[in-house]
């Protein structure tokens, strides 16, 4: 069986590495680089939904091919949902996650409530129509960074139901818990039953 091609509108190889195993065997995932698209799609909006849609709609306009984009934010209760949509640029436009984590740690100094959640929104466009999927992982922020794996805020986030940070887990374990894994599973279930795609 020939697998259907699906463009993932990202230049973030960490996200590709997480999502590809979840879709392998179902769809042929093509990155922007593999599709010969050399652009950095902006994330100018105030919501994850709008940023995900910006990515998918940009690539669909360029290619006319089924594609999806995603945006993810860390939402911390004690910080009223920050950093949220600004998660990648929390400490500045250079997207330095060691600085982002340090700023988060400072802003949470002395906070009793360290609950937080990761939220991922995926925007899929097929035949000109958009579909959205959301994945949420609840957990808490640790006081110190732990682990060498993962990326972003993974060293300071422990999901509910475990004692390890995401950075201390193998990818297979992280995907069982993760916001991105849950959103991707919804995407897979939808695609496998969509008559316009399968």
PAZA-50319 format. One record per residue (C-alpha): residue number from 1; residue in one letter; chain; z, y, x. Coordinates in steps of 0.1 Angstrom, whole numbers, padded with zeros to 4 digits. Layout:
<recs>
REC/n/res/chain/up/north/east
REC/NUM/A/A/Z/Y/X
...
</recs>
This chain:
<recs>
REC/n/res/chain/up/north/east
REC/1/X/A/0000/0000/0000
REC/2/X/A/-0009/0035/0013
REC/3/X/A/0021/0057/0012
REC/4/X/A/0017/0091/-0003
REC/5/X/A/0019/0121/0020
REC/6/X/A/0047/0146/0015
REC/7/X/A/0051/0177/0036
REC/8/X/A/0087/0187/0045
REC/9/X/A/0087/0225/0048
REC/10/X/A/0110/0228/0078
REC/11/X/A/0110/0233/0116
REC/12/X/A/0145/0220/0119
REC/13/X/A/0143/0186/0136
REC/14/X/A/0179/0178/0128
REC/15/X/A/0171/0180/0091
REC/16/X/A/0140/0159/0096
REC/17/X/A/0160/0132/0114
REC/18/X/A/0185/0131/0085
REC/19/X/A/0160/0129/0057
REC/20/X/A/0133/0107/0072
REC/21/X/A/0154/0075/0072
REC/22/X/A/0161/0081/0035
REC/23/X/A/0124/0083/0026
REC/24/X/A/0110/0058/0051
REC/25/X/A/0091/0030/0033
REC/26/X/A/0085/0051/0003
REC/27/X/A/0066/0082/0015
REC/28/X/A/0048/0095/0046
REC/29/X/A/0069/0125/0056
REC/30/X/A/0049/0151/0074
REC/31/X/A/0067/0180/0092
REC/32/X/A/0052/0214/0095
REC/33/X/A/0044/0208/0132
REC/34/X/A/0027/0175/0123
REC/35/X/A/0007/0192/0096
REC/36/X/A/-0005/0218/0121
REC/37/X/A/0014/0246/0104
REC/38/X/A/0030/0270/0130
REC/39/X/A/0050/0294/0109
REC/40/X/A/0087/0301/0105
REC/41/X/A/0093/0306/0067
REC/42/X/A/0119/0333/0060
REC/43/X/A/0151/0328/0040
REC/44/X/A/0154/0363/0025
REC/45/X/A/0171/0354/-0008
REC/46/X/A/0206/0354/-0021
REC/47/X/A/0206/0319/-0034
REC/48/X/A/0199/0284/-0020
REC/49/X/A/0176/0278/-0049
REC/50/X/A/0154/0308/-0041
REC/51/X/A/0152/0301/-0004
REC/52/X/A/0143/0264/-0010
REC/53/X/A/0116/0276/-0034
REC/54/X/A/0103/0302/-0009
REC/55/X/A/0097/0273/0016
REC/56/X/A/0080/0249/-0008
REC/57/X/A/0058/0275/-0025
REC/58/X/A/0047/0289/0008
REC/59/X/A/0035/0255/0021
REC/60/X/A/0020/0246/-0013
REC/61/X/A/-0001/0278/-0012
REC/62/X/A/-0013/0270/0023
REC/63/X/A/-0021/0233/0018
REC/64/X/A/-0023/0224/-0019
REC/65/X/A/-0004/0192/-0009
REC/66/X/A/0028/0179/-0024
REC/67/X/A/0057/0193/-0005
REC/68/X/A/0093/0201/-0006
REC/69/X/A/0117/0226/0010
REC/70/X/A/0154/0227/0011
REC/71/X/A/0183/0251/0018
REC/72/X/A/0219/0242/0025
REC/73/X/A/0250/0262/0025
REC/74/X/A/0287/0256/0034
REC/75/X/A/0309/0271/0006
REC/76/X/A/0346/0276/0016
REC/77/X/A/0370/0282/-0013
REC/78/X/A/0394/0304/0006
REC/79/X/A/0365/0326/0016
REC/80/X/A/0352/0329/-0019
REC/81/X/A/0321/0308/-0012
REC/82/X/A/0313/0321/0022
REC/83/X/A/0293/0316/0044
REC/84/X/A/0271/0301/0016
REC/85/X/A/0235/0311/0018
REC/86/X/A/0242/0329/0051
REC/87/X/A/0256/0297/0067
REC/88/X/A/0230/0295/0095
REC/89/X/A/0234/0332/0104
REC/90/X/A/0271/0336/0097
REC/91/X/A/0279/0351/0131
REC/92/X/A/0245/0368/0136
REC/93/X/A/0207/0363/0135
REC/94/X/A/0207/0341/0166
REC/95/X/A/0218/0310/0145
REC/96/X/A/0244/0300/0171
REC/97/X/A/0266/0274/0154
REC/98/X/A/0293/0275/0180
REC/99/X/A/0297/0312/0172
REC/100/X/A/0294/0304/0134
REC/101/X/A/0322/0278/0137
REC/102/X/A/0344/0302/0157
REC/103/X/A/0339/0330/0131
REC/104/X/A/0348/0305/0103
REC/105/X/A/0379/0293/0123
REC/106/X/A/0390/0329/0127
REC/107/X/A/0384/0338/0090
REC/108/X/A/0404/0308/0079
REC/109/X/A/0433/0314/0103
REC/110/X/A/0466/0309/0084
REC/111/X/A/0448/0297/0052
REC/112/X/A/0466/0269/0033
REC/113/X/A/0436/0260/0012
REC/114/X/A/0409/0246/0035
REC/115/X/A/0388/0230/0008
REC/116/X/A/0350/0235/0011
REC/117/X/A/0318/0219/0000
REC/118/X/A/0283/0215/0014
REC/119/X/A/0256/0221/-0012
REC/120/X/A/0219/0213/-0007
REC/121/X/A/0191/0224/-0030
REC/122/X/A/0156/0208/-0027
REC/123/X/A/0125/0224/-0042
REC/124/X/A/0096/0200/-0047
REC/125/X/A/0062/0211/-0058
REC/126/X/A/0036/0185/-0071
REC/127/X/A/0003/0196/-0087
REC/128/X/A/0015/0231/-0089
REC/129/X/A/0048/0224/-0107
REC/130/X/A/0082/0228/-0092
REC/131/X/A/0112/0205/-0096
REC/132/X/A/0147/0211/-0082
REC/133/X/A/0174/0187/-0070
REC/134/X/A/0210/0195/-0059
REC/135/X/A/0234/0175/-0038
REC/136/X/A/0271/0184/-0033
REC/137/X/A/0297/0170/-0009
REC/138/X/A/0333/0181/-0012
REC/139/X/A/0357/0181/0017
REC/140/X/A/0378/0203/0039
REC/141/X/A/0375/0224/0071
REC/142/X/A/0395/0211/0101
REC/143/X/A/0414/0234/0124
REC/144/X/A/0396/0222/0155
REC/145/X/A/0361/0209/0161
REC/146/X/A/0358/0171/0163
REC/147/X/A/0330/0149/0174
REC/148/X/A/0297/0152/0193
REC/149/X/A/0271/0142/0167
REC/150/X/A/0255/0160/0138
REC/151/X/A/0247/0197/0139
REC/152/X/A/0257/0229/0123
REC/153/X/A/0292/0228/0108
REC/154/X/A/0295/0190/0111
REC/155/X/A/0323/0191/0137
REC/156/X/A/0347/0210/0114
REC/157/X/A/0339/0193/0080
REC/158/X/A/0356/0162/0068
REC/159/X/A/0342/0148/0035
REC/160/X/A/0366/0137/0007
REC/161/X/A/0373/0100/0011
REC/162/X/A/0372/0099/0049
REC/163/X/A/0392/0111/0078
REC/164/X/A/0363/0116/0102
REC/165/X/A/0343/0148/0106
REC/166/X/A/0306/0145/0100
REC/167/X/A/0301/0149/0137
REC/168/X/A/0323/0118/0143
REC/169/X/A/0301/0096/0121
REC/170/X/A/0270/0077/0127
REC/171/X/A/0241/0090/0107
REC/172/X/A/0242/0061/0083
REC/173/X/A/0278/0069/0073
REC/174/X/A/0271/0106/0070
REC/175/X/A/0241/0100/0047
REC/176/X/A/0264/0080/0024
REC/177/X/A/0286/0110/0018
REC/178/X/A/0263/0139/0025
REC/179/X/A/0250/0166/0002
REC/180/X/A/0216/0163/0017
REC/181/X/A/0216/0126/0013
REC/182/X/A/0225/0129/-0024
REC/183/X/A/0198/0155/-0030
REC/184/X/A/0172/0134/-0013
REC/185/X/A/0182/0103/-0034
REC/186/X/A/0175/0123/-0065
REC/187/X/A/0142/0133/-0050
REC/188/X/A/0133/0097/-0042
REC/189/X/A/0142/0085/-0077
REC/190/X/A/0121/0112/-0092
REC/191/X/A/0091/0106/-0070
REC/192/X/A/0092/0068/-0076
REC/193/X/A/0089/0073/-0113
REC/194/X/A/0065/0103/-0113
REC/195/X/A/0031/0093/-0125
REC/196/X/A/0015/0123/-0108
REC/197/X/A/0026/0111/-0074
REC/198/X/A/0030/0073/-0072
</recs>
